[in-house]
Amino acid sequence: MKHSNFLKVYVIELLAQHRINHYERELEIEPNVTVDIGWNAARMAIEVNGHANKLIDAWFSTDEGQRETRAAKQTAKLQKLAELGYTIFVFDFCRREEQEQKLLEFATQASSKEETFQEMNV
């Protein structure tokens, strides 16, 4: 299993433990723009960052320019999502102890909104 998948699975298992659902994995917002975990109708999403991102930069980025390009792509993606009306929670796995409660609050709110939107459209 790739490291980035492990990080996403960790978050998905955390959501499952708290009975948070109504989300999609690898939600495509528009062509070439996906989020790790998303609630489309609620326009909320989670991006998972962590060890894998840092290790990729440390092991494979031979110069500072590559690391800057990766960071610039992430910033551009988050800006694009904001322009599309999405609220994004960036979960940094390296800081999971301090971020888990905020992640769960965000996901609970997103799931509740998504469920409400789905009920309205039935």
CORNORMO-V425651 format. One record per pair of residues at least 12 apart in sequence whose C-alpha atoms are under 7 Angstrom apart, sorted by sequence separation. I is the first residue (numbers start at 0). J is the second residue. D is the distance in whole Angstrom. If there is no record, write none. Layout:
i: (I	I)
j: (J	J)
d: (D	D)
//
This chain:
i: (24	34	35	23	24	22	23	22	23	22	21	7	6	48	42	43	44	45	46	47	48	49	50	42	43	44	45	46	47	48	49	50	42	43	44	45	46	47	48	49	45	47	3	2	43	41	38	41	38	41	40	38	40	6	19	19	22	21	20	19	21	21)
j: (36	46	47	36	37	36	37	37	38	38	38	47	47	89	84	85	86	87	88	89	90	91	92	85	86	87	88	89	90	91	92	93	86	87	88	89	90	91	92	93	90	92	51	51	109	109	109	112	110	113	113	113	116	92	106	107	110	110	110	110	113	114)
d: (5	6	7	6	7	6	5	5	6	5	7	6	7	7	7	5	6	6	6	6	6	5	7	5	5	5	5	5	5	5	4	6	6	6	6	6	6	6	6	5	7	7	6	5	6	6	6	5	7	5	6	6	6	7	7	6	7	6	6	6	7	7)
//
